[in-house]
Structure formats: structure tokens, C-alpha cells
Amino acid sequence: MNFVWPWIFLLLPLPLLLPKSYKAGKAVDVVDVPPRVAAALKQIDNSSDLSQIISRSLPWLVWLLFLIALAQPYKTGKATVQAATGRAIAMVVDVSGSMSRNDFLIDGVNIDRLSAVKKVAGEFIEQRKGDRLGLVLFGSEAFIASPMSFDVSAIVNNLNSAGTGMAGRSTAIGDAIGLAIKLLNNDPANEKAIILLSDGTNNAGTTEPENAANLANSFGIRIHSIALGSEVEKTSGFATSPSADLDEDTLASIAESAEGSFYRVRTFEDLQTVYANLNTLESAVSDTPPVLLELDLRNAALLCLFVVLLLMFVLQRTASGNVARHTS
């Protein structure tokens, strides 16, 4: 336990400096009371009952708790708060039907594209502590899966809950960018970026990707685009190239218009490299170190003080009853 004002405890012996007439239990010495009442008080005062010992200790306990509360006690916790970096990133992920193709290889096992993205992008998101992140998922339509937040764990959970085709089988790249811009536009961050990942071509929605990219650039929002898909001629029953529908030119144009970077991903290792590069490019380093959380204990001290005062009141009522019985 630490204290904001530890010097307060220098006042601990103050009651000893008070005049004798103000000390607890000495009222009989300075107040003229009837002889029978004085005799009863003296009889009670001379008793060695444990309650009398406790009652004499309680005023000191009250004083100590009062000083503890004044000193503002606190305890440093184990949890830390990462300082904000002043950066906001909208993750825009394609969940159209084609993202279910099993053309990515991890440890000799074929997995679908979305599962590969969840693994790599999830690790990327978890490293962005101090950033405000949001998540936009899109297929035929785009929707906000996570609003802008510092809670990277919640964003990863929402990404892992995504399924292919949940927003339709087609690909509305332009609408997804427009929704990400809306998500970022009112954010107070100084640095804003969109990380767009898609394995198709814009064939749905009402917004042209190039127009959306120009709009992002006008708001000072960078767009990094990732074109995803293997070039293996036959994977899991596909007779043609799995990336035949991938519009690399449009995705590259989007990045160029919004002053971002374009990446072509063909393997799982490529995907890991891209997100590692983006982690460096959109650095999350803050000039301010993490802050340890502090637990304020003043209320606990005040609660103890209230309990002790209540106990003193009960003992005083009990003592008054004893005096009444002795004088009757």
C-alpha cells in the first residue's frame, strides 16, 4: 500500500497533546455529576472486562483510520494501460464466397483463405495495442463488425466469428471502403489508415472503388490493399486458376490513389510477410510508456471508519444502560 500524502501520519500523536479535560474517559474529572452517577461510572471504568479495553482502543482506531483516509491510500495493480498512439486503422476484410477456397497451405495442410486471414490478421491486430481499430466485413454488402476501439481482443473475436458468404457471395469493394471512411472520418486520431484485403473484383454495391479511394485521400486516409489468392492451376476441384477473378489492377490503383501500398499474396508465407511489413509501416510505437493502473483505497478506509464509529455507538449505548442499572 502506498500513500499520496504520507506526511499526514505525523499527526498521529496529536490526541496525546490535547488538554486532559478533552481526553476520552476523563469527563468525570471536570464535570460535576451526582455522586451515585460518579460512583457507577467509576465502577464501570475499573472493570477489566474485554469490552472496556476495546472501547478505550476504538477512539485511537478511529483516529488512525481517519488519517489513513486523509493520506489517500492506493495500491498499484498488475494490469497496465497502453498509451494511445494517435493512430486509427480500419481493417476491411473480404468474406465473399470465394474466400472459402482451400488454396493456402500451412504445415502441409490446405486451409481456406479466410482461415489464413484470421490467423495472420488476428496476430497483427493483437500487436496494435495503443491503436484504435475497427473492422469492416464485406461480400455483396458491407457492414461494421467492430466500431473503432482500443479493445483489440474483442476485434479479434469478431474477426474469428466471421464466415464466408455471411454478407453475400459477391464483392462490394467500393462500398466497403466507403464504410471504412465513414468509420474513420470522425475519429480524433492524427494518423488514419485502411487495410483492405480482397480476393475478387468489384461486382456489387453502388460505389466505384476508385472514387472511394479518392475520397479517402481527400480525408487524409491511406489505403493499403492486399490482393489475395493462389495461382495454382487446380486446387480443391477448381479447373482454372483460383485467382482468375482477382482484379489486381483495381486494388493496386486504390492503394496508389490513397497513397498506400499494394501487396500481392499467393501463399500463407506471403500473407505473414505483408502484415509484418504493415506492422512496421503503420508503427504503433508511442512516445509515452504504458501506465500501471492504481487502485484507490480511500473508500475502503472510510468504510472501516464507519464500521468502527457504529461499533463505538453500540458500546456507548450499552455502557449507558449499565450506568442506568447501577444508579437505579
C-alpha positions, -999 to +999 in steps of 0.1 A: +000+000+000+012+035-009+000+069+001-003+102-018+003+122+014+023+100+038+033+130+059-003+130+073+008+103+098+029+129+116-004+139+132-009+105+148+002+116+183-019+147+182-046+134+207-018+130+233-012+167+232-048+176+239-057+191+274-066+165+300-102+177+301-107+167+264-093+132+266-117+103+264-129+089+297-119+120+318-152+138+317-159+128+353-128+147+364-140+181+351-178+178+351-198+180+383-221+149+383-243+134+410-223+111+435-243+080+426-236+085+388-199+092+395-197+060+416-214+040+389-190+054+362-160+046+384-172+011+390-177+005+352-144+022+345-124+000+369-138-032+354-114-053+335-139-065+310-127-070+275-153-047+262-138-018+282-104-025+267-119-025+233-139+007+239-107+025+250-089+014+219-116+023+195-110+061+196-074+056+186-085+032+158-110+059+146-082+085+145-058+061+127-084+053+100-092+090+096-056+097+090-053+068+065-082+082+045-067+117+045-033+102+033-051+088+002-040+052+001-036+034-031-023+001-044-005-004-077-022-031-098-007-057-122-027-045-152-013-018-175-029+006-199-010+011-231-007+047-240-026+058-271-005+061-303-028+086-321-033+061-349-066+046-362-068+017-385-099+002-402-094-035-411-115-042-442-118-080-449-135-098-478-158-126-467-174-133-501-180-169-513-146-172-529-128-168-496-138-204-488-114-218-514-087-241-499-057-228-517-035-219-488-010-243-472+000-244-435+023-272-423+013-293-453-024-289-447-047-270-471-069-244-454-094-219-468-084-183-475-105-168-447-089-191-421-055-180-432-065-143-430-080-149-395-047-164-382-024-137-397-046-107-394-056-117-359-020-117-348-015-083-365-045-068-346-033-081-312+000-063-317-017-030-323-021-021-286-025+017-282-041+020-317-079+024-322-090-003-346-123-011-364-134-040-385-155-039-417-165-072-433-179-073-468-194-095-495-223-083-516-228-058-488-205-042-463-212-039-426-193-028-395-183-058-374-164-037-348-166+000-342-134+019-335-120+007-302-088+001-282-101-034-273-081-054-298-092-087-282-128-080-290-119-071-326-100-104-330-130-123-316-153-106-341-129-115-369-127-151-358-165-152-358-168-142-394-179-168-420-177-169-458-208-158-475-223-141-444-225-108-462-234-123-496-214-142-523-203-112-544-177-085-537-186-048-530-151-033-526-162+003-532-190+001-506-166-015-480-141+013-485-168+039-482-180+024-449-144+023-436-140+060-444-172+068-425-158+048-396-126+067-396-137+102-406-149+113-372-121+096-353-098+121-334-066+102-344-039+121-362-029+091-384-056+071-402-053+041-425-074+014-441-060-021-447-081-037-474-080-074-483-099-090-511-096-119-534-120-107-561-132-079-583-157-052-575-190-067-588-216-055-563-225-023-545-231+012-557-197+028-551-168+026-575-135+016-557-115+043-574-140+070-563-139+057-528-101+057-528-100+094-540-124+103-512-102+086-486-072+105-499-091+138-496-097+130-459-060+121-453-067+084-450-042+060-465-053+027-480-031-004-481-046-030-504-039-068-504-047-089-534-052-125-521-052-158-540-031-187-551-020-192-587-021-230-586-040-242-616-061-267-598-069-267-561-098-284-545-116-290-577-111-257-594-100-264-630-089-228-637-067-205-617-083-198-583-073-162-588-088-158-622-114-133-608-089-113-588-087-077-600-051-068-592-052-036-612-081-021-593-066-030-559-033-015-570-050+016-582-068+020-549-036+019-530-019+044-554-048+069-552-049+068-514-011+070-510-008+035-496+009+003-505-002-026-527+006-062-520+001-094-539-003-125-517+000-160-532+010-181-502+005-182-464+041-170-460+034-141-483+005-131-461+027-132-430+053-110-447+027-085-458+012-080-423+047-078-408+056-050-433+023-032-425+031-035-388+063-016-394+048+008-419+019+017-396+041+018-365+022+015-332+051+028-311+041+056-287+064+081-270+045+075-238+053+043-219+024+020-206+008+032-174+003+010-144-033+010-131-037+022-095-065+011-071-078+038-049-083+025-014-097+057+003-133+043+002-121+011+020-106+032+048-138+053+051-159+022+052-138+008+080-141+041+098-179+040+095-180+004+110-158+014+139-179+045+147-210+023+145-194-001+170-185+028+193-221+039+192-233+005+202-208+002+230-218+037+243-255+027+243-246-005+262-225+015+287-253+040+292-277+011+300-252-002+326-250+032+343-287+033+344-289-001+361-262+008+387-279+041+396-314+026+399 
